[in-house]
Amino acid sequence: MSADIGDLFREVTTMIASGRMFNEIPTPYIVTAILILILFLGFFGQSYDLPPEPGSAKAAQDIRNIPDGSKVMILVNYGPEGRYELETGLASLITVLAKKEVGIVFASLIPQGIESTSLAVEKSISKINFRKQGYFYGKNYVQLGYLAGGSISAAMMTGDIENYRREDIFGNKLRDLPVMNGVFSLKDLSAVIEFSSVKIEGVPGIVFFTVFNRKSETPSIAVCTSDMVSDYVAFADSGSITSLVQGMKGIVSFEKILSGDSESASRFFSSVGVLWLVFLLILAGNIGKLLRKKK
């Protein structure tokens, strides 16, 4: 066995020394290896620093302007398909609002949003000791669950909330929960915030709340996945949405401005690295075909 290994080692070293080894390796493999090495060197030591995104900076400022001890509504309109981009950002926002002692009314216009809300809350709880700070369900946040009806439910919520929903997702009467004290309609909230990967009836879900609540000055903040940016930008430009965080790059910027750090940064750069790798592999394959045709 040792003699075989020794012979193999000598053969390999001889091939390297004579250059025969590279003649034995197909050219596309060599090109691919070089491109992957370039990719690795390009991302090695990356600081993950990104210039602030204007929309993210505006959204972060709107969050900072929310008065301590007030109430906000967060619409969670994404399912498993949006978790990779949105969950960490939502968890970070919950943590920031918890430190400001801002009460949160969670709701969703899609059924999958219920689970997404629970996962984000659990993730934020792992960051700070909510119990030590006296942060509890019913006192500081509540889950209304799935608001069926899309635009109809949004219209009803802008009036008296109890005309549409009298109990939370667990069957507790809303009027018995401290977090709902003083909250009778959307006008009593300091902001309406949406995390979304889907449209509702062809438009962003948060737009229903701003349209039916147009006489109010309640800020509307939207955070959407990368594939939904084109659907949201027009509404942000027209003023139907106060501020818009656009895609994963925007979420990284939003988190950094808001809390000084971003857990989404490593995910963002990993995604960029994977896309570059796919591009380089396609490029290497085409170069290999071209070289073979010339032979």
C-alpha positions in Angstrom: 0.0 0.0 0.0 2.8 2.4 1.0 4.7 1.6 -2.2 1.6 2.4 -4.3 1.1 5.7 -2.5 4.8 6.5 -3.0 4.6 5.7 -6.8 1.4 7.9 -7.1 3.1 10.8 -5.3 6.2 10.6 -7.6 4.0 10.4 -10.7 2.0 13.5 -9.6 5.1 15.5 -8.7 6.7 14.5 -12.1 3.6 15.6 -13.9 3.5 19.0 -12.1 7.2 19.5 -12.7 7.0 18.7 -16.4 3.7 20.6 -17.0 2.0 17.4 -18.2 -0.6 17.7 -15.3 -2.2 20.8 -16.9 -2.3 19.0 -20.3 -4.3 16.2 -18.7 -6.9 18.5 -17.1 -9.7 19.8 -19.4 -9.4 23.5 -20.1 -12.9 24.4 -18.8 -11.9 22.9 -15.4 -8.8 25.0 -15.2 -10.7 28.2 -16.2 -13.5 27.4 -13.6 -10.9 26.9 -10.9 -9.3 30.2 -11.7 -12.6 32.1 -11.7 -13.6 30.5 -8.4 -10.3 31.6 -6.9 -10.9 35.1 -8.2 -14.3 35.1 -6.6 -12.9 33.8 -3.3 -10.2 36.5 -3.2 -12.7 39.1 -4.1 -15.0 38.3 -1.1 -12.3 37.4 1.3 -12.0 40.0 4.1 -15.2 41.7 2.9 -16.3 44.3 5.6 -20.0 44.1 4.6 -20.1 47.9 4.6 -22.8 49.3 2.3 -23.6 53.0 1.6 -26.9 54.0 3.3 -29.9 53.5 1.0 -32.1 56.7 0.9 -35.3 54.8 1.4 -33.9 52.8 4.3 -32.6 56.0 5.9 -36.0 57.6 5.6 -37.7 54.5 7.1 -35.3 54.3 10.0 -35.9 58.0 10.7 -39.7 57.4 10.7 -39.1 54.5 13.2 -37.0 56.7 15.4 -39.8 59.4 15.4 -42.3 56.9 16.8 -43.0 58.2 20.3 -41.9 56.0 23.2 -44.8 54.2 24.8 -47.1 54.6 21.8 -48.7 51.9 19.6 -48.0 50.7 16.1 -49.5 48.1 13.7 -47.2 45.7 11.9 -48.7 43.8 8.9 -46.8 40.6 8.3 -47.7 39.7 4.7 -45.1 37.0 3.8 -44.8 33.3 4.1 -41.9 30.8 3.8 -40.9 32.3 0.5 -40.0 35.7 2.1 -38.4 34.5 5.4 -34.8 34.6 4.0 -35.0 38.3 3.3 -37.6 39.6 5.8 -37.5 37.7 9.0 -34.2 39.1 10.4 -35.3 42.6 9.6 -38.6 42.2 11.3 -37.0 40.6 14.4 -34.6 43.6 14.6 -37.4 46.1 14.3 -39.4 44.3 17.1 -36.3 44.5 19.3 -35.9 48.2 18.6 -39.6 48.9 19.3 -39.5 46.8 22.5 -36.7 49.0 23.8 -38.8 52.1 23.1 -41.7 50.4 25.0 -43.8 50.7 21.9 -46.9 48.5 21.8 -47.3 46.3 18.7 -50.5 45.2 17.1 -49.6 42.3 14.7 -51.9 41.4 11.8 -51.7 39.7 8.4 -53.6 39.8 5.2 -52.5 36.3 4.2 -52.8 33.2 6.4 -49.1 32.4 6.2 -48.4 35.6 8.0 -49.5 34.1 11.4 -46.6 31.7 11.5 -44.1 34.3 10.1 -45.1 36.6 12.9 -44.5 34.0 15.6 -41.1 33.0 14.2 -39.9 36.7 14.1 -41.1 37.3 17.6 -39.2 34.2 18.8 -36.1 35.4 17.0 -36.3 38.8 18.6 -36.9 37.3 22.1 -33.5 35.5 21.7 -31.8 38.9 21.3 -33.0 40.5 24.6 -34.5 39.2 27.8 -38.1 40.3 27.3 -39.2 38.8 30.6 -36.5 40.7 32.5 -37.7 43.9 30.9 -41.3 43.0 31.7 -42.2 42.6 28.0 -45.2 40.3 27.7 -48.0 39.2 25.3 -51.1 41.2 25.9 -49.3 43.9 27.7 -46.8 45.0 25.0 -47.9 43.2 21.9 -50.9 41.3 20.5 -51.6 39.1 17.5 -54.9 39.8 15.7 -54.1 37.0 13.2 -55.4 36.7 9.6 -57.6 39.6 8.5 -59.7 38.0 5.7 -61.2 40.2 3.1 -58.2 42.2 1.9 -59.4 45.7 1.1 -62.7 45.2 2.9 -61.0 44.3 6.1 -58.6 47.3 5.8 -61.6 49.6 5.3 -63.3 48.2 8.4 -60.1 48.5 10.5 -59.9 52.2 9.7 -63.2 52.6 11.5 -63.8 51.0 14.9 -61.5 48.0 15.1 -64.0 46.1 17.2 -66.5 46.3 14.4 -64.2 43.8 12.6 -62.3 42.0 15.3 -63.3 41.7 19.0 -60.8 38.9 20.0 -57.1 38.2 19.3 -55.9 34.9 17.7 -56.1 33.2 21.1 -59.6 34.2 21.9 -58.8 37.0 24.4 -61.1 40.0 24.2 -59.2 42.9 22.8 -60.6 45.4 25.3 -59.2 43.2 28.2 -55.6 43.5 26.8 -53.6 46.5 28.1 -51.8 46.9 24.8 -55.1 47.8 23.2 -55.9 50.5 25.7 -56.6 53.7 23.7 -56.5 51.9 20.4 -60.0 52.1 18.7 -58.9 52.6 15.1 -55.9 53.1 12.9 -55.9 56.8 13.7 -54.8 55.9 17.3 -51.6 54.3 16.0 -48.2 56.0 15.6 -47.4 54.1 12.4 -48.5 51.2 10.2 -45.6 49.0 9.0 -45.7 46.2 6.5 -43.3 43.4 5.8 -44.3 41.8 2.5 -43.4 39.4 -0.3 -46.9 39.4 -2.0 -49.5 41.8 -3.4 -53.0 41.8 -2.1 -55.7 42.2 -4.8 -52.9 43.4 -7.1 -51.5 46.2 -4.9 -49.3 46.4 -1.8 -51.4 45.5 1.3 -50.4 48.6 3.2 -51.9 50.8 0.5 -55.4 49.8 1.5 -54.7 51.1 5.0 -53.3 54.4 3.8 -56.1 55.0 1.2 -58.9 54.4 3.7 -57.0 56.3 6.4 -55.9 59.1 4.2 -57.1 61.9 6.5 -54.7 60.7 9.2 -51.0 61.6 9.3 -50.0 58.1 10.5 -46.7 57.2 8.7 -46.9 54.1 6.5 -43.6 52.2 6.2 -43.2 49.2 3.8 -40.4 46.6 3.7 -40.6 44.4 0.7 -38.6 41.5 -0.9 -36.3 42.2 -3.9 -38.8 40.7 -6.4 -41.6 43.1 -5.1 -39.6 46.3 -5.4 -41.0 47.3 -8.8 -44.6 46.8 -7.5 -44.0 49.0 -4.5 -41.8 51.8 -5.9 -44.7 53.5 -7.8 -46.7 53.8 -4.6 -43.8 55.2 -2.6 -43.1 57.8 -5.4 -46.7 58.8 -5.4 -46.8 59.3 -1.6 -49.2 56.4 -0.9 -46.3 54.9 1.2 -44.4 57.2 3.5 -41.1 55.3 3.2 -40.0 52.1 1.5 -37.2 49.7 2.3 -36.3 48.0 -1.0 -35.2 44.4 -1.0 -32.4 42.6 0.9 -29.8 45.3 0.3 -32.2 47.9 1.7 -33.0 45.8 4.7 -29.2 45.5 5.5 -29.0 49.3 5.3 -32.2 49.7 7.4 -30.9 47.4 10.2 -27.5 49.1 10.3 -29.0 52.6 10.5 -31.6 51.6 13.1 -29.5 49.4 15.4 -25.9 49.8 14.3 -25.6 46.2 13.1 -27.2 43.9 10.6 -27.7 40.1 10.8 -28.9 40.2 7.2 -25.5 41.4 5.9 -23.9 38.0 5.8 -27.0 36.6 4.0 -26.9 39.4 1.5 -23.2 38.9 0.6 -23.6 35.1 0.6 -26.4 35.6 -2.0 -24.3 37.9 -4.1 -21.4 35.4 -3.9 -23.7 32.6 -5.1 -25.0 34.6 -8.0 -21.4 35.5 -9.0 -20.4 31.9 -8.8 -23.3 30.8 -11.0 -22.4 33.6 -13.5 -18.7 32.5 -13.5 -19.6 28.8 -14.0 -21.8 29.8 -17.0 -19.0 31.9 -18.4 -16.4 29.1 -17.9 -18.7 26.7 -19.7 -19.1 29.0 -22.7 -15.3 29.6 -22.8 -14.7 25.9 -22.7 -17.1 25.4 -25.7 -15.4 28.1 -27.6 -12.0 26.6 -27.0 -13.2 23.1 -28.1 -14.6 24.5 -31.3 -11.3 26.2 -32.2 -9.5 22.8 -31.8 
